[in-house]
Amino acid sequence: MSQRYAFVGCYSGYVPGQLGWVGSKQPGEGILSFAFQDDGSLKPTGIVTKQDSPTWLEVHPNGRFLVACHELSHHTGVAAGVGFVTSYRIQPGGVLEKVSTQCTGGRGNTCATFDRTGRFLLVTRYWEGGIAVLPFDAETGVIGELTAAPLHEGSGPHPLRQSMPHPHGIHGDPRTDLVYAMDLGTDKVHQYLLDTATGTLTPHRDVALAAGSGPRGINFHPSLRMAYVNCELDGTVVVCDVDEENGLLPVQTERCYPEGFVARGHPENLGKGDFWGAEGCVSADGRHYYYICRVHQSIAVFGIGAEGRLTFAVRHALAAHSNARNLTLDPSGRYLLVASQDADCVECFRIEAGSGALELVGRQGAPCAADVAVI
């Protein structure tokens, strides 16, 4: 496929104000398709794949299939235990051809990623407090029935956000069969061993982070055995060594918001915590780390040293009222695309080689944009 495409997932099916963490007054319809231009900007194709709140999009390692979460919740009347993921075959022209939809056993599927073999989908069940594993056929794109669905236990100090477990992100280790589930509600990264023959999970070892930190997601360094856990509620990133046997070993914690900035009580802090950090990512060359600071509406940029540690470098502004949810590197590693949810757009940045600085090259309208995937 000579023309590259970007797919933008949006929150849909809500009445403005119904979802407490969504400030946008423009619900989306599903997944929007765009032609990804050579300058990093997006050109609408006019193609809309309708779906219920596809807030996380994941391209299979073979580049032929796209998987989308349905992030459902009781706020819109969805019953407990109801949740789905859908797979699509990526067709020429930015068309998505539906292959299958499979039950996940729970709502709030905020993240769906593939294990290192590409044969299993790893999914969060935020509102039920658990995770799920489903087989994935890399030849056909068909998602199989659940093979594992463990529940977490525990809570954290924040009375609203941490009254129970809330797994928000889940990723497999790029080199081993370890699986990491970031639980915002318990301040832990729950670690499992995935049996790649059966799709079952064995609890391995929990990694406790700071009380009230609210771990949300994780990114791995492309060459070092290092991982970066982005924490939502205290606005930090935790740098971890990755041990082949024991998994994550925290070695550094860095504040991502400006010194003196107060997010609690701010009218745009719909997360209701001390801070409201979102996702992070590591540059393709492994030299920089990016973290979304919602409420402050900025991206914090850190340099990554030879041993994987972080040093703050610079900060870049996002659109007014952005409250960006996700950020994505394009396959070339030259561009960063940000889903600015409450500003109803995708912001496209060029990454300056060497410094890692960001240059805005365009904003493309996308109602309640939640995530971007580029092929």
C-alpha beads as a LAMMPS data file, in Angstrom:
LAMMPS data file: protein, C-alpha beads

375 atoms
374 bonds

1 atom types
1 bond types

-500.0 500.0 xlo xhi
-500.0 500.0 ylo yhi
-500.0 500.0 zlo zhi

Masses

1 110.0

Atoms # bond

1 1 1 0.000 0.000 0.000
2 1 1 1.891 3.070 -1.267
3 1 1 -0.477 5.594 0.312
4 1 1 -0.350 5.590 4.098
5 1 1 -3.500 5.967 6.169
6 1 1 -4.425 7.133 9.648
7 1 1 -7.434 5.825 11.532
8 1 1 -8.942 7.937 14.309
9 1 1 -11.168 6.371 16.954
10 1 1 -13.703 8.563 18.755
11 1 1 -16.031 8.429 21.733
12 1 1 -19.545 7.873 20.418
13 1 1 -23.048 7.108 21.638
14 1 1 -23.147 9.556 24.543
15 1 1 -25.161 12.659 25.356
16 1 1 -22.903 15.671 26.075
17 1 1 -22.146 15.691 29.797
18 1 1 -23.078 12.023 30.235
19 1 1 -19.459 10.819 30.440
20 1 1 -17.822 12.725 33.268
21 1 1 -14.322 12.455 31.799
22 1 1 -15.322 13.703 28.319
23 1 1 -15.680 17.445 27.801
24 1 1 -16.372 17.363 24.074
25 1 1 -19.908 18.327 23.043
26 1 1 -19.467 16.557 19.679
27 1 1 -19.807 12.762 19.905
28 1 1 -18.064 10.903 17.100
29 1 1 -19.545 8.100 15.012
30 1 1 -16.748 5.544 15.181
31 1 1 -13.475 5.280 13.232
32 1 1 -12.540 7.987 10.728
33 1 1 -10.130 7.227 7.862
34 1 1 -7.587 9.784 6.635
35 1 1 -4.848 9.767 4.029
36 1 1 -1.580 10.384 5.874
37 1 1 0.348 13.008 3.913
38 1 1 4.124 13.215 3.427
39 1 1 4.232 16.359 5.587
40 1 1 2.551 14.564 8.493
41 1 1 -0.877 16.098 8.009
42 1 1 -4.165 14.257 7.483
43 1 1 -6.526 14.430 4.495
44 1 1 -10.108 13.196 5.016
45 1 1 -11.208 10.260 2.862
46 1 1 -14.850 10.628 3.858
47 1 1 -14.900 7.036 5.136
48 1 1 -16.501 6.456 8.540
49 1 1 -16.628 3.003 10.134
50 1 1 -19.421 3.226 12.678
51 1 1 -18.742 1.656 16.060
52 1 1 -19.458 2.171 19.763
53 1 1 -16.654 4.273 21.302
54 1 1 -13.525 2.829 19.638
55 1 1 -11.162 4.648 22.010
56 1 1 -8.119 2.395 21.462
57 1 1 -6.923 1.224 18.038
58 1 1 -4.170 -1.343 17.558
59 1 1 -2.577 -2.482 14.303
60 1 1 -1.484 -6.126 14.197
61 1 1 2.298 -6.599 13.744
62 1 1 1.685 -7.948 10.229
63 1 1 0.041 -4.627 9.255
64 1 1 -3.021 -6.326 7.738
65 1 1 -5.520 -5.963 10.568
66 1 1 -6.796 -3.278 12.928
67 1 1 -8.379 -4.086 16.295
68 1 1 -10.623 -1.585 18.058
69 1 1 -11.934 -1.542 21.603
70 1 1 -15.506 -0.649 22.461
71 1 1 -15.061 1.446 25.617
72 1 1 -18.485 0.965 27.197
73 1 1 -19.656 1.948 30.675
74 1 1 -22.573 1.997 33.080
75 1 1 -22.848 5.753 32.469
76 1 1 -24.643 4.985 29.199
77 1 1 -26.661 2.096 30.608
78 1 1 -24.411 -0.818 29.608
79 1 1 -24.772 -3.812 31.943
80 1 1 -21.862 -5.314 33.855
81 1 1 -19.942 -8.003 31.981
82 1 1 -20.819 -6.612 28.542
83 1 1 -17.821 -5.648 26.426
84 1 1 -16.411 -6.277 22.965
85 1 1 -13.431 -5.915 20.673
86 1 1 -13.682 -5.855 16.878
87 1 1 -11.151 -6.735 14.203
88 1 1 -10.981 -5.225 10.715
89 1 1 -9.053 -6.083 7.571
90 1 1 -7.272 -2.960 6.298
91 1 1 -8.201 -2.485 2.651
92 1 1 -6.855 -0.127 -0.048
93 1 1 -8.211 3.409 0.114
94 1 1 -8.409 3.430 3.910
95 1 1 -11.422 1.096 3.994
96 1 1 -11.909 -1.130 7.042
97 1 1 -13.629 -4.449 6.375
98 1 1 -15.103 -5.962 9.522
99 1 1 -13.842 -9.479 10.283
100 1 1 -15.151 -10.351 13.744
101 1 1 -16.468 -9.060 17.063
102 1 1 -15.783 -10.971 20.269
103 1 1 -16.976 -10.612 23.862
104 1 1 -14.317 -9.550 26.391
105 1 1 -16.352 -10.344 29.498
106 1 1 -16.399 -6.770 30.738
107 1 1 -16.869 -3.068 30.008
108 1 1 -14.342 -0.285 29.833
109 1 1 -12.052 -1.946 27.301
110 1 1 -9.640 0.987 27.441
111 1 1 -6.692 -0.862 25.879
112 1 1 -6.180 -3.831 23.549
113 1 1 -2.691 -4.878 22.462
114 1 1 -1.017 -7.972 21.026
115 1 1 1.429 -10.205 22.841
116 1 1 4.892 -10.560 21.307
117 1 1 3.798 -13.526 19.161
118 1 1 0.833 -11.659 17.664
119 1 1 -1.376 -14.662 18.475
120 1 1 -3.187 -13.204 21.502
121 1 1 -5.096 -10.034 22.273
122 1 1 -4.581 -8.545 25.732
123 1 1 -7.528 -6.412 26.871
124 1 1 -8.463 -4.343 29.950
125 1 1 -11.865 -4.462 31.659
126 1 1 -11.712 -1.162 33.542
127 1 1 -15.129 -1.160 35.207
128 1 1 -15.032 -4.814 36.307
129 1 1 -11.473 -4.538 37.622
130 1 1 -9.910 -7.219 35.461
131 1 1 -8.182 -8.095 32.208
132 1 1 -8.792 -10.586 29.407
133 1 1 -6.908 -12.700 26.869
134 1 1 -8.386 -13.718 23.508
135 1 1 -6.747 -15.721 20.691
136 1 1 -6.137 -13.902 17.403
137 1 1 -5.726 -15.607 14.034
138 1 1 -3.037 -13.642 12.210
139 1 1 -4.046 -15.150 8.850
140 1 1 -7.769 -14.408 8.969
141 1 1 -8.055 -11.670 11.614
142 1 1 -10.655 -13.645 13.557
143 1 1 -10.741 -13.080 17.332
144 1 1 -11.370 -16.236 19.374
145 1 1 -13.220 -16.726 22.648
146 1 1 -11.759 -15.801 26.036
147 1 1 -8.942 -17.958 27.350
148 1 1 -8.279 -15.972 30.542
149 1 1 -10.134 -13.271 32.502
150 1 1 -8.551 -12.688 35.932
151 1 1 -9.865 -10.077 38.337
152 1 1 -7.681 -7.808 40.466
153 1 1 -8.122 -6.948 44.129
154 1 1 -7.359 -3.856 46.181
155 1 1 -7.859 -0.098 46.161
156 1 1 -5.945 3.164 46.532
157 1 1 -6.154 6.385 48.567
158 1 1 -8.211 8.425 46.088
159 1 1 -11.865 7.956 47.160
160 1 1 -13.388 8.548 43.708
161 1 1 -10.843 7.085 41.300
162 1 1 -9.398 4.264 43.407
163 1 1 -12.268 2.667 45.321
164 1 1 -11.616 -0.596 43.428
165 1 1 -9.219 -2.005 40.807
166 1 1 -9.294 -0.222 37.438
167 1 1 -6.849 -1.728 34.916
168 1 1 -6.306 0.962 32.270
169 1 1 -3.425 -0.339 30.157
170 1 1 -2.052 -3.768 29.265
171 1 1 1.015 -4.735 27.228
172 1 1 3.123 -7.776 26.608
173 1 1 6.867 -7.685 27.049
174 1 1 8.588 -7.346 23.639
175 1 1 11.107 -10.115 24.453
176 1 1 9.466 -12.468 26.946
177 1 1 6.021 -13.876 27.753
178 1 1 5.514 -11.475 30.658
179 1 1 2.323 -9.386 30.541
180 1 1 2.008 -6.069 32.376
181 1 1 -1.403 -4.736 33.491
182 1 1 -1.301 -1.146 34.770
183 1 1 -3.995 -0.799 37.432
184 1 1 -4.958 2.803 38.087
185 1 1 -7.163 1.773 41.017
186 1 1 -4.601 -0.202 43.021
187 1 1 -1.361 1.693 42.245
188 1 1 0.160 -1.552 41.001
189 1 1 1.470 -3.085 37.832
190 1 1 0.099 -6.625 37.921
191 1 1 2.497 -8.986 36.153
192 1 1 1.544 -12.292 34.559
193 1 1 3.173 -15.057 32.550
194 1 1 1.271 -15.831 29.354
195 1 1 1.167 -19.444 28.191
196 1 1 1.374 -18.953 24.419
197 1 1 0.061 -22.474 23.801
198 1 1 -3.170 -22.110 25.798
199 1 1 -3.651 -18.345 26.281
200 1 1 -3.841 -18.725 30.056
201 1 1 -2.221 -16.366 32.566
202 1 1 -0.246 -17.143 35.715
203 1 1 0.207 -14.332 38.284
204 1 1 3.897 -13.546 38.453
205 1 1 4.638 -10.614 40.738
206 1 1 2.918 -7.312 41.496
207 1 1 4.966 -4.111 41.305
208 1 1 3.759 -1.512 43.816
209 1 1 4.112 2.138 42.802
210 1 1 3.574 5.285 44.895
211 1 1 0.234 5.551 46.680
212 1 1 -2.163 7.630 44.616
213 1 1 -0.013 7.501 41.482
214 1 1 -2.626 5.770 39.297
215 1 1 -0.524 3.849 36.724
216 1 1 -2.179 4.020 33.292
217 1 1 0.109 2.670 30.546
218 1 1 3.613 1.539 29.638
219 1 1 6.149 2.032 26.831
220 1 1 9.297 0.031 26.133
221 1 1 12.630 1.363 24.950
222 1 1 13.456 0.085 21.436
223 1 1 16.938 -1.172 22.348
224 1 1 17.494 -0.949 26.132
225 1 1 15.781 -3.215 28.651
226 1 1 13.880 -0.235 30.061
227 1 1 10.186 0.586 30.404
228 1 1 8.324 3.806 31.189
229 1 1 5.076 3.647 33.184
230 1 1 2.913 6.737 32.751
231 1 1 0.901 7.526 35.881
232 1 1 -2.322 9.504 35.606
233 1 1 -3.255 10.677 39.095
234 1 1 0.074 12.132 40.263
235 1 1 1.329 13.278 36.847
236 1 1 4.546 11.270 36.825
237 1 1 6.430 8.737 34.745
238 1 1 8.174 5.832 36.481
239 1 1 11.331 4.542 34.780
240 1 1 11.927 0.815 35.234
241 1 1 14.716 -1.613 34.498
242 1 1 13.256 -4.763 32.940
243 1 1 14.547 -8.005 34.405
244 1 1 14.012 -11.165 32.346
245 1 1 12.763 -13.097 35.370
246 1 1 11.250 -10.509 37.699
247 1 1 9.872 -7.963 35.244
248 1 1 9.760 -4.291 36.221
249 1 1 12.214 -2.780 38.714
250 1 1 11.465 0.940 39.309
251 1 1 14.605 3.107 39.341
252 1 1 13.427 6.702 38.742
253 1 1 10.267 8.817 39.048
254 1 1 9.938 12.102 37.170
255 1 1 7.272 14.785 37.550
256 1 1 5.798 15.745 34.167
257 1 1 3.767 18.853 35.018
258 1 1 5.349 22.305 35.481
259 1 1 6.517 23.120 38.982
260 1 1 3.801 25.033 40.806
261 1 1 0.990 24.100 38.424
262 1 1 -2.162 23.105 40.326
263 1 1 -4.550 20.817 38.483
264 1 1 -6.862 19.861 41.345
265 1 1 -10.041 21.939 41.183
266 1 1 -9.287 23.255 37.693
267 1 1 -12.501 23.314 35.573
268 1 1 -10.814 21.272 32.835
269 1 1 -9.636 18.575 35.263
270 1 1 -12.379 16.083 34.496
271 1 1 -10.228 13.319 35.989
272 1 1 -10.863 14.655 39.509
273 1 1 -7.366 13.789 40.757
274 1 1 -4.358 15.853 41.807
275 1 1 -3.291 15.674 38.163
276 1 1 -4.727 14.124 35.011
277 1 1 -1.885 12.705 32.954
278 1 1 -2.640 10.656 29.857
279 1 1 -0.525 8.444 27.603
280 1 1 3.198 8.561 26.835
281 1 1 5.478 7.233 24.104
282 1 1 9.166 6.702 23.331
283 1 1 10.636 8.090 20.111
284 1 1 11.632 5.592 17.426
285 1 1 15.337 6.262 18.004
286 1 1 14.957 5.777 21.777
287 1 1 16.315 9.245 22.574
288 1 1 13.140 10.970 23.818
289 1 1 10.017 10.332 25.864
290 1 1 6.723 12.239 25.464
291 1 1 3.946 12.541 28.077
292 1 1 0.528 14.233 27.755
293 1 1 -0.252 16.697 30.555
294 1 1 -4.017 17.142 30.417
295 1 1 -5.468 20.279 32.057
296 1 1 -2.142 22.057 31.454
297 1 1 -2.720 21.117 27.781
298 1 1 0.883 20.370 26.959
299 1 1 3.340 17.613 26.105
300 1 1 6.363 17.188 28.360
301 1 1 9.468 16.093 26.428
302 1 1 12.293 14.249 28.187
303 1 1 15.691 13.237 26.913
304 1 1 16.618 9.575 27.429
305 1 1 20.213 9.002 28.492
306 1 1 22.527 6.140 27.661
307 1 1 21.240 4.137 30.653
308 1 1 17.591 4.876 29.924
309 1 1 17.084 7.541 32.596
310 1 1 15.035 10.684 31.880
311 1 1 15.984 14.373 31.926
312 1 1 13.374 17.039 31.232
313 1 1 14.073 18.850 27.961
314 1 1 11.214 21.059 26.780
315 1 1 7.448 21.506 26.808
316 1 1 5.080 22.001 23.857
317 1 1 1.579 23.470 23.983
318 1 1 -1.438 21.573 22.721
319 1 1 -4.688 23.079 21.463
320 1 1 -6.795 25.026 23.952
321 1 1 -9.059 22.694 25.972
322 1 1 -7.249 19.739 24.377
323 1 1 -7.401 17.185 27.196
324 1 1 -5.604 14.887 24.747
325 1 1 -6.114 11.193 25.422
326 1 1 -3.537 9.388 23.287
327 1 1 -0.460 10.032 21.168
328 1 1 0.972 7.877 18.387
329 1 1 4.181 7.734 16.360
330 1 1 3.815 7.163 12.631
331 1 1 5.761 4.121 11.326
332 1 1 8.640 6.313 10.077
333 1 1 9.131 7.776 13.558
334 1 1 9.186 11.286 12.081
335 1 1 5.730 12.400 13.224
336 1 1 3.726 12.401 16.433
337 1 1 -0.070 12.416 16.190
338 1 1 -2.098 13.493 19.227
339 1 1 -5.792 12.729 19.751
340 1 1 -6.969 15.976 21.373
341 1 1 -10.304 14.698 22.636
342 1 1 -11.995 17.816 23.983
343 1 1 -10.626 20.058 21.214
344 1 1 -12.215 17.678 18.674
345 1 1 -9.103 17.311 16.553
346 1 1 -5.924 15.385 15.824
347 1 1 -2.767 17.471 16.211
348 1 1 0.104 16.470 13.925
349 1 1 3.685 17.276 14.962
350 1 1 6.976 16.830 13.144
351 1 1 9.720 15.482 15.428
352 1 1 12.986 17.339 15.009
353 1 1 15.813 14.869 14.527
354 1 1 18.361 15.063 17.320
355 1 1 16.581 17.420 19.719
356 1 1 13.228 15.629 19.745
357 1 1 11.457 19.002 19.677
358 1 1 7.971 19.154 18.142
359 1 1 6.761 21.375 15.313
360 1 1 3.015 21.589 14.699
361 1 1 2.276 20.832 11.031
362 1 1 -1.507 20.699 11.199
363 1 1 -4.744 20.154 13.073
364 1 1 -7.453 17.978 11.566
365 1 1 -10.998 18.062 12.870
366 1 1 -12.216 14.800 14.422
367 1 1 -15.132 14.890 16.890
368 1 1 -14.080 13.619 20.320
369 1 1 -10.873 12.043 18.966
370 1 1 -9.610 9.364 21.368
371 1 1 -6.826 7.475 19.552
372 1 1 -4.908 7.346 16.270
373 1 1 -3.364 4.389 14.411
374 1 1 -1.153 4.878 11.343
375 1 1 -0.156 2.332 8.702

Bonds

1 1 1 2
2 1 2 3
3 1 3 4
4 1 4 5
5 1 5 6
6 1 6 7
7 1 7 8
8 1 8 9
9 1 9 10
10 1 10 11
11 1 11 12
12 1 12 13
13 1 13 14
14 1 14 15
15 1 15 16
16 1 16 17
17 1 17 18
18 1 18 19
19 1 19 20
20 1 20 21
21 1 21 22
22 1 22 23
23 1 23 24
24 1 24 25
25 1 25 26
26 1 26 27
27 1 27 28
28 1 28 29
29 1 29 30
30 1 30 31
31 1 31 32
32 1 32 33
33 1 33 34
34 1 34 35
35 1 35 36
36 1 36 37
37 1 37 38
38 1 38 39
39 1 39 40
40 1 40 41
41 1 41 42
42 1 42 43
43 1 43 44
44 1 44 45
45 1 45 46
46 1 46 47
47 1 47 48
48 1 48 49
49 1 49 50
50 1 50 51
51 1 51 52
52 1 52 53
53 1 53 54
54 1 54 55
55 1 55 56
56 1 56 57
57 1 57 58
58 1 58 59
59 1 59 60
60 1 60 61
61 1 61 62
62 1 62 63
63 1 63 64
64 1 64 65
65 1 65 66
66 1 66 67
67 1 67 68
68 1 68 69
69 1 69 70
70 1 70 71
71 1 71 72
72 1 72 73
73 1 73 74
74 1 74 75
75 1 75 76
76 1 76 77
77 1 77 78
78 1 78 79
79 1 79 80
80 1 80 81
81 1 81 82
82 1 82 83
83 1 83 84
84 1 84 85
85 1 85 86
86 1 86 87
87 1 87 88
88 1 88 89
89 1 89 90
90 1 90 91
91 1 91 92
92 1 92 93
93 1 93 94
94 1 94 95
95 1 95 96
96 1 96 97
97 1 97 98
98 1 98 99
99 1 99 100
100 1 100 101
101 1 101 102
102 1 102 103
103 1 103 104
104 1 104 105
105 1 105 106
106 1 106 107
107 1 107 108
108 1 108 109
109 1 109 110
110 1 110 111
111 1 111 112
112 1 112 113
113 1 113 114
114 1 114 115
115 1 115 116
116 1 116 117
117 1 117 118
118 1 118 119
119 1 119 120
120 1 120 121
121 1 121 122
122 1 122 123
123 1 123 124
124 1 124 125
125 1 125 126
126 1 126 127
127 1 127 128
128 1 128 129
129 1 129 130
130 1 130 131
131 1 131 132
132 1 132 133
133 1 133 134
134 1 134 135
135 1 135 136
136 1 136 137
137 1 137 138
138 1 138 139
139 1 139 140
140 1 140 141
141 1 141 142
142 1 142 143
143 1 143 144
144 1 144 145
145 1 145 146
146 1 146 147
147 1 147 148
148 1 148 149
149 1 149 150
150 1 150 151
151 1 151 152
152 1 152 153
153 1 153 154
154 1 154 155
155 1 155 156
156 1 156 157
157 1 157 158
158 1 158 159
159 1 159 160
160 1 160 161
161 1 161 162
162 1 162 163
163 1 163 164
164 1 164 165
165 1 165 166
166 1 166 167
167 1 167 168
168 1 168 169
169 1 169 170
170 1 170 171
171 1 171 172
172 1 172 173
173 1 173 174
174 1 174 175
175 1 175 176
176 1 176 177
177 1 177 178
178 1 178 179
179 1 179 180
180 1 180 181
181 1 181 182
182 1 182 183
183 1 183 184
184 1 184 185
185 1 185 186
186 1 186 187
187 1 187 188
188 1 188 189
189 1 189 190
190 1 190 191
191 1 191 192
192 1 192 193
193 1 193 194
194 1 194 195
195 1 195 196
196 1 196 197
197 1 197 198
198 1 198 199
199 1 199 200
200 1 200 201
201 1 201 202
202 1 202 203
203 1 203 204
204 1 204 205
205 1 205 206
206 1 206 207
207 1 207 208
208 1 208 209
209 1 209 210
210 1 210 211
211 1 211 212
212 1 212 213
213 1 213 214
214 1 214 215
215 1 215 216
216 1 216 217
217 1 217 218
218 1 218 219
219 1 219 220
220 1 220 221
221 1 221 222
222 1 222 223
223 1 223 224
224 1 224 225
225 1 225 226
226 1 226 227
227 1 227 228
228 1 228 229
229 1 229 230
230 1 230 231
231 1 231 232
232 1 232 233
233 1 233 234
234 1 234 235
235 1 235 236
236 1 236 237
237 1 237 238
238 1 238 239
239 1 239 240
240 1 240 241
241 1 241 242
242 1 242 243
243 1 243 244
244 1 244 245
245 1 245 246
246 1 246 247
247 1 247 248
248 1 248 249
249 1 249 250
250 1 250 251
251 1 251 252
252 1 252 253
253 1 253 254
254 1 254 255
255 1 255 256
256 1 256 257
257 1 257 258
258 1 258 259
259 1 259 260
260 1 260 261
261 1 261 262
262 1 262 263
263 1 263 264
264 1 264 265
265 1 265 266
266 1 266 267
267 1 267 268
268 1 268 269
269 1 269 270
270 1 270 271
271 1 271 272
272 1 272 273
273 1 273 274
274 1 274 275
275 1 275 276
276 1 276 277
277 1 277 278
278 1 278 279
279 1 279 280
280 1 280 281
281 1 281 282
282 1 282 283
283 1 283 284
284 1 284 285
285 1 285 286
286 1 286 287
287 1 287 288
288 1 288 289
289 1 289 290
290 1 290 291
291 1 291 292
292 1 292 293
293 1 293 294
294 1 294 295
295 1 295 296
296 1 296 297
297 1 297 298
298 1 298 299
299 1 299 300
300 1 300 301
301 1 301 302
302 1 302 303
303 1 303 304
304 1 304 305
305 1 305 306
306 1 306 307
307 1 307 308
308 1 308 309
309 1 309 310
310 1 310 311
311 1 311 312
312 1 312 313
313 1 313 314
314 1 314 315
315 1 315 316
316 1 316 317
317 1 317 318
318 1 318 319
319 1 319 320
320 1 320 321
321 1 321 322
322 1 322 323
323 1 323 324
324 1 324 325
325 1 325 326
326 1 326 327
327 1 327 328
328 1 328 329
329 1 329 330
330 1 330 331
331 1 331 332
332 1 332 333
333 1 333 334
334 1 334 335
335 1 335 336
336 1 336 337
337 1 337 338
338 1 338 339
339 1 339 340
340 1 340 341
341 1 341 342
342 1 342 343
343 1 343 344
344 1 344 345
345 1 345 346
346 1 346 347
347 1 347 348
348 1 348 349
349 1 349 350
350 1 350 351
351 1 351 352
352 1 352 353
353 1 353 354
354 1 354 355
355 1 355 356
356 1 356 357
357 1 357 358
358 1 358 359
359 1 359 360
360 1 360 361
361 1 361 362
362 1 362 363
363 1 363 364
364 1 364 365
365 1 365 366
366 1 366 367
367 1 367 368
368 1 368 369
369 1 369 370
370 1 370 371
371 1 371 372
372 1 372 373
373 1 373 374
374 1 374 375
